[in-house]
């Protein structure tokens, strides 16, 4: 069958002055309608030039109205913050840096804000602070969700004793080498298939459509930064643990990663859209929101949920590969996510969009994992449904030092000695993720006793992180 050389592509529209991805997607979708497919490439480009030059002429045209409405200049409407900061609960306030508190104060001045909370692991980010929980009215804030949409924790517990880890340490290290991939350079030669890759959003939403190929390649891989896959020891300490596990210790596999390039592209695109539609004062500009009744708001909501499901599929693939290679099926699994927005009913009966940027859902009876650092335990928890925290808890220990500060203040020798003393082997990683860069997880947990019940712990022993594609480390792994 002959290739259709008349078909327009995004680059053709960019050459005649279209810069907005949504407008390009709209134009291509309209041109794909049956009655317009007969247009040759030159005629189609000429028509699009005319519509771009005078969109008012086409706002009543039934076919081209959606594109014309997008091209008509919108009047500027600066959104003002409320002068009063709505009250919100801060957990471990003396433990939280001023930058994070000030960012949360600003979020509580938004006209759409209803309620908020700041977790004890909070630190400064973009827009909403990491560890910030914000409930708003019928709107979604892309940077209130964050760049790594749907980032999550996943734990598998195996019917193997802790001594298995010491007896088979080299074998378990090899499994991490062979069955995990990290960063932007590593992907599986034959990535797994998953139903999430067939979702209609990949055809119907422009920015998502453009990331389909990358999503296929990156399935089952992990990001860089603080993302990891690690073997360790699970210690179940509560008899009533909702996992059907007897008290005792087990081999565990813990992973932390998100939605890869797909989530980042969605966040970047819709943050720009929100900032153009909802101009805020400089200190609040990254808190621009999309009304959920708008087309852009609905598009982002669908794209966000897709990214969350894609992140989950990546974790399932990681655990499937390693479980198969280990030769054992898990006795129990726990998974939870953060960097997301949920439709929830608040304690006063109002429906709200609850953003948890680096915060763990902790509704009544909800299970989750709150990790420490590579030399500190994480905790398996069950939510208590505390209303003041908007049914949330911390998502980890939280940073004490920025990445730059960690690289400046921690030496390679210090990190190597700490890992050796704690009996931890690190494959990959760097000084920016040194345990010294993180808060004391035990102090963090002490500040949220009212938010979660601790059912058990996970202590890391063999950790793999991104190493810039080399798969090697200067700190004790290979």
N, C-alpha and C positions, 0 to 999 in steps of 0.2 A: 504494500500500500504506500502510495507516494506521501511524503511528508508535506504537511500544510505550511507553506512558507508565508502565508498571509496572516498567520496567527500572531497577535501582539503579545509582548512580554513586558514585565515591569521595567526593564531597562529602556524599552522604547518610549514609555511614558515619562521616565526620568529625563530623557533627552529633550523632551518638549516642555520641561519645566515642572512636572509633577514631583513632589518631594515627600508627601505624606503617604505612608504605607496603606492607611485605610482608604484614602481616595483612589490610590492605584488599584487596590483590590476591588473596590466598588466598580470602577470603570471596566476592568477586565471581566467581572461577573456579568455586567450588563451587556457587554459586547458578545458574551457567550450565549445570549438568548437566541433562539432559533431564527427570528426575523432579522437579526443583525449579523449572523455568521457569514452572510453572502458578501458583506462589505470587504473590499480589498484593503490591504494594509495602509496604503496612502490615504484613502478616503476616511478610514477610521481615525487615523492620526489628525487629519484636517478637522474632522468633527470634534475631536477632543480638544484641539487647540481653540476652536471657537467657543466651546463650553467653558473652558478655563478662562478665556478672555472676558466673557460676558455671561456668568452663571445665572444672573437675574432673568435672562431671556428663557432659561430652561426650567425654572423652578415650578412651572405649571405643566411641564411636559411629563406625561405619565411614565415614560420609560426612563428619562434622565433625571427626574426629580431628586432621587436619593443622592446622586453625585453633585448636582447643582446646589443642593442645600448645604452640602459639606464645603463647597467652594465659596459660598457667599460669606464675606467677612462678618465675623461675630463682634458685636459691640463689647468693648472691654468692661469687665465688671469686677473690680477688685473686691475681694471678700474680706470683711473686717473680722478680727477676732473679738470675742467677748472680753470686756475689761476685767471681769472676775474669773479667777481660776476655780473651776469646780473642784470640790473636795474629793480626794481619792486616797486609798489606803496604800501605805508604803511599808513593805516588810523588810526588817533589818535596815532601817533608814540610815543609821550611822555607818553602815556597811556599803552604802551606795554613793558613787561619785557625783559631784555637783552637776556635771554635764548631763548625765542621764536624768537627774531630777528636773533640771531646767527644761529638757526636751519634753518630759512628761507634763510639766506645768503648761507648756505651750499647747500640747495636744488637748489638754482639758479646757482650753479657751476656744476651741473650734465650735462654731455654731451648731454642728451636727453631733457633738459629743454628748453622751448621756452619763457614762460612768467609766472609771478606770482603776487600775491598780499597778503597782510597780513591785516586781519580784526581787528577792534578795541577791540574785546573781546579776542584777541590772548593770549595764554600762552603756556608754554613749554610742549611738549609731547614726544612721541617716533617717530623718523624719521621726518615727517612733523609736525610742531607745530599745536596745536589745533587753529583753526582760519586761517590756511594756505590754500591758493588756488594755485595750481601748474598745468600749462599746459605743457605737454610733447609730444614728437614726437613718435607716434606708439608704446607706451609702457605703462605698468601699474605698479604702485608701491603699493604692498599690504599694507605697513605701511603708504603710502600716503592716503590710504582709511581709515585705522584704524581697530581696533579690532571689534567694534560693527558696522558691515557693515549695511548700510541702516538705521541707527538710525534716527528717525523722530519725528515730531510733528503732532498731529491731533486735530482739534477743531470741536466740534459740538455746534451749536447755537439753543436754543429752544425758542418757543413762550411762554415764561413764564417770568414774571417780577422779578426784584431783590428781592422783598419782599417774593417771594416764597422760596427763599433760607433761609431767616431768620425764616419764619414760619414753614418750614419743615426741619430744620437743622438736627435733630436727624434721621429723615427718610433718608435724603441724605447721612449721615454718614453710616447708616446701608447698604445702597446700595453699597457704596464703599467696606465695609467689605465683603459683600456677593458675589459681582460680579467682583472683581479684585483679582489677585494673583501676588505675588512679589518674586523675588530672586530665589535661587536654590531649596528651599524646598517646595514651594507652587505651585501646579498645580491643574487644575480642575479635578474632578473625572471623568467627562464625557466631555472631550474637544470636541470642535466643529470640524467638517470636513471642508476642504477647498480644492479647485482644486489645489492649489499650492503644496499640499502634494503628488499629483500624477504626478508631473513634471518628465520628463525623466532623469534630472540631478541626481535624487536620485538613479538611477540605473547605470548611466554611469560614474560617477565621484567618485572615491574611498572614499575620505574624506567626501563627501556629503552622500554617501550611509551609512557610519557608524554613521551618526547623524540623520537618518530618524526617528528612534523610539523616540529619544529625542524631535525632532521637532514636532511630533504628540502630545506628552504629554504637551509640553510647549506652544502650540498655544493659543493665547489670554492672555498670562501672560506677566508681565513686569519684567525688570531687576532690579538690585540693584543700588547702587551709586546714581546718580542724576536723576534716572528715577522716574516718578510720574504719578498719575491720580488724577485730582482735579476738584472740582466744583468751579465756580466763576462767576463773573459778566462781561459780554461782553458789551462794550460801543461803538456803531457804531457812528463815528464822521464825516465821509465823506459821502455826499449824493450819489456821484458816487463811489460806493464801490465794484462793480462787484459781490456782493453777493445777490443782489436783496433784501436787507434788509433796511427798513426805519430807519432813524436816531433814536437813543434811546438805552435803556439798556435791556439786555436779560440774562437769565440763560445760562451759558456755561459750557461745559465739555472739559477739555484739558488733553491730554496724551502725554507722552514723553517716548519712549522705542525703542528698536532695534530688532536685529535678534537673540538674545538669544544665546544658546550654538552653534547653527549652524554657525552663523557668526564668532564667536570666533575661532572655529575649522578651518574654511576656512582661516582666517587671519593667524593663527599660522602655518598651514601647508605650505601655499604658500609663506609666508615670509621666512621660512627655505629654500624652493626651490629657491627663488630669491637670497638669500644670497649665496647659493652654486654655482649658475650659474653666478652671477654678484658680485664678491668680490670687495668691495669698501674700501677706507681708514676708520680707526676706527670712525672718527667723522661723517661719512656718511653711515655707514654699514646698518642702518635700512631703507635707501632709495634705497636699491637694487630693481631693476626692472625686469619685465618679458617682453620680446619682444612680441608684439601681433601677430606676424607671427609664433611664436613658439607654440608647443602643450601645454606647461605649461601655456603660456599666454592666450591662448584660453580657457583652462580649468578654469583658475581663473576668466576670464571674465564671463563665463557662471555661475560659482558658485557664484560670486559676485552679479549678477543680480537676481539669485534665492534667495539669502539671503535678498536682498532688497525687493523683492516681498513677502517673508515670513514675514518680519517686517511689511509691509503694512497690510497683512492679520491679524496679531496679533492686530493691532490698530482697524481694522474694526470690529473684534470680540469684543474688549473691548467696543467700542461705540454701537455696536448692543445690547450687553447684558444690558448695562446700560440704553440705550434708551427704550428697551422693559420693563425693570423693572420700569423705570420712568413713562411709559405709554404715552410718546410723541415721535413723530418722529422729527428729526432735521429740522429746517427751512433752514439751510445752513451748509456746512462743508468745512473746509480747511485742506489740508495735504501737508507737504513738507518734504524732507529728506536731510540729510547730510551724511558724512562718506561714500562717494561714488565717482565713476569716470564716467564721461560722455564723449561720442564722440561729439565734438562740433566744429563749424567753428568759428575761431577767427576773430577779426575785420579786419585783413589784408588778410583774405580769406583762411588762412591755416587751415587744419583739425588738431585737437589736441585732446589728452585725458586730460580732465580737472578734476583734483582731488580737491574735497572740503572736507577737514577734519575739521569738525566743522565749516562749512560755509554754508549759505543758498543760494540756487539758486535765483538769482534776475534778470532774463532776463526781457525784456520789457513786462509789463503786467502780470508777473507771481506772483501769490499770495503765501504768506507764513506767518508763525508765528515766532516771535522772543521773547522768554520768558525772564522774569527777574529773580526773585528769589521767594521763597514762600511768601514773604511779599512785593514784588514789582511787578508792572504790567508788562505784556508782551504786544506785539504789533502785530496787524494784518497789514501786509504790502503788497504793490504791487511793484514789481521790476521796476527799471527805465532803465535797460539794459546798465549800465555804462561800457564802454570798459576797463577803467583803473583797475577796480576791477574784471575783467573777469566775468562780470555779476553776482556778488556775493555780499553777505552781511554777517553780523555776525550771529551766530546761537544762541546767547543768550547774557547774561551779561559777561560771562567769569570769570574764577576764579581769585581772588585776593590773596587768601591763598591756599596752598596745603591742602590736606586732613589731613596730619599730623599736619601742622601748625594750622589748624582750631581746631583740638582736643586739642591742647596745649594752644591756646589763647582764646577760647570761653568757658565760663562756662555754665553749665546747667541752672543756674538761669538767666543769661543774655538772653539765647535763649527763656526761658519760658516767661520772661517779654516782650520781643519784640513781640512774637506771640500774647500774650494777648493784648498788646497795639494796634496791627494792626488788631485785630479781626479775627485772623487766627487759625484754629484748625488743628493740625498735627497728623496724625495717622501713626506711624512708624517713620522713619527718624532717624537722629543722628547729633551729633555736626559737623561732617565733611561736612554736607550739610546746615549748618547754613547760613542765609542770609548774615551775616558779612563776609563770605568766598568769596563773589562775588563782582564784580565791580558794580558801580552805573549804572544801565541800562539806565538812562536818559542821562548820559555822553556818553555812548556807542552809543546811537541813535543820539546824536548831532554830532558825528564824521562820521555818514554815511547818512547825509541828502541828499547827491547827489546820493545815491545808491537805496533808497526805499522811497516810499510815505506811510505815516501812514494812515490807513483807520479806525482804531479803537483800542481798548485795551481790555485786559483780566486781571481782578484782582482776584487773588486766595482768596478763603475763607475756603474751606475744602480740605486738602491735604493728600493724602495717598502715602507713600513710603515704601520701604523695611524695616522691623524691625527684620531681622534675623529669619523670620518664626514665630515670636510671634504675629504679628498683633497688638502690643501694643506700647505705647509711654510714655515717661516721660514728654512730653512737651505739653500736653493739649488735646490729643485725647485719645481714649480708645484702 
